[in-house]
Structure formats: structure tokens, C-alpha cells
Amino acid sequence: MSKRNRIIYWIATGWLALGMVSTGIVQVLQLKEETEFIEKLGYPSYLIPFLGVCKILGIIVVLIPKFPLLKEWAYTGFFFMMSGAAFSHIAAGNPVKDILPCLLLIVLTALSWYFRPLNRKIVSVK
């Protein structure tokens, strides 16, 4: 892996981790503002801590070495979770400022996944 790719990976993964952990903690703690925000989208409040725990566990899996199959699942979960969030904001008619964080996390997820080191990928043997 080239130095450039390693730098891109760690910058994208660092920002992804920061975004997912910070929102995950807010969701696990069920802060009033977050609960109201999610409920305005039409989701039940009991779903909020589950999403937060999934984000935190997903980042742990992405950051620790090994377990490439779990990493694939974590990246997939992040992609679908953030795609669903973006779609929910669009469907609810929310302003672009509410959609942009979801889109940024989708881009960071894709960059982190694409530029991850070989020892963090599932390698098929021919």
C-alpha cells in the first residue's frame, strides 16, 4: 500500500470514527434534541439507542486489526444507515443542512472502505 493511500485511509477512517462515535454517543444517551429530531422523521424513540450502539460497535470493528468479514459488514451497515438517514431527511422535506452530514459520512465510509490496507480486506485465494 502506498503512503498516499495509507494517509487517505487514516484521514477518512479517523473522520468517519469521529462522526459515528459522536452521533452514537448522543443516540445512546438519548439526548432530548436528538430524540426529537429522530421522532420528527417518523421513527420511534426506542430505535435511537440501538442505532447508537450499532455505530459504536461498527467503529470498533473497523479500527481493530483483523476480522475482515466483520469489517465488510460494518462498512455495509454504515452505508445503509447513512443512506437511509439521507433518504429520510429528503422524504421529510428537511433542508440541505440536515442532509449533508449523512452524505459526508457516506463519502467517508466509501473512502475508508476503498483505501483500507490489504490486511483489512477479504483476500480470495485462486
ChimeraX attribute file (.defattr): number of C-alpha atoms within 10 A of each C-alpha:
attribute: neighborCount
match mode: 1-to-1
recipient: residues
	/A:1	9
	/A:2	8
	/A:3	8
	/A:4	9
	/A:5	16
	/A:6	15
	/A:7	12
	/A:8	16
	/A:9	19
	/A:10	17
	/A:11	15
	/A:12	22
	/A:13	23
	/A:14	16
	/A:15	16
	/A:16	24
	/A:17	22
	/A:18	13
	/A:19	18
	/A:20	21
	/A:21	21
	/A:22	14
	/A:23	17
	/A:24	23
	/A:25	17
	/A:26	18
	/A:27	24
	/A:28	18
	/A:29	14
	/A:30	17
	/A:31	12
	/A:32	10
	/A:33	11
	/A:34	16
	/A:35	20
	/A:36	14
	/A:37	12
	/A:38	18
	/A:39	14
	/A:40	12
	/A:41	16
	/A:42	11
	/A:43	14
	/A:44	11
	/A:45	16
	/A:46	10
	/A:47	14
	/A:48	21
	/A:49	18
	/A:50	13
	/A:51	17
	/A:52	22
	/A:53	15
	/A:54	19
	/A:55	26
	/A:56	18
	/A:57	15
	/A:58	23
	/A:59	23
	/A:60	15
	/A:61	20
	/A:62	24
	/A:63	14
	/A:64	11
	/A:65	11
	/A:66	14
	/A:67	14
	/A:68	18
	/A:69	12
	/A:70	15
	/A:71	23
	/A:72	18
	/A:73	14
	/A:74	22
	/A:75	20
	/A:76	16
	/A:77	16
	/A:78	23
	/A:79	20
	/A:80	13
	/A:81	18
	/A:82	21
	/A:83	17
	/A:84	13
	/A:85	19
	/A:86	21
	/A:87	14
	/A:88	17
	/A:89	21
	/A:90	15
	/A:91	10
	/A:92	12
	/A:93	12
	/A:94	13
	/A:95	10
	/A:96	11
	/A:97	9
	/A:98	14
	/A:99	19
	/A:100	13
	/A:101	15
	/A:102	21
	/A:103	16
	/A:104	15
	/A:105	22
	/A:106	21
	/A:107	16
	/A:108	23
	/A:109	23
	/A:110	19
	/A:111	19
	/A:112	24
	/A:113	21
	/A:114	13
	/A:115	21
	/A:116	20
	/A:117	15
	/A:118	10
	/A:119	11
	/A:120	20
	/A:121	17
	/A:122	14
	/A:123	9
	/A:124	5
	/A:125	4
	/A:126	3
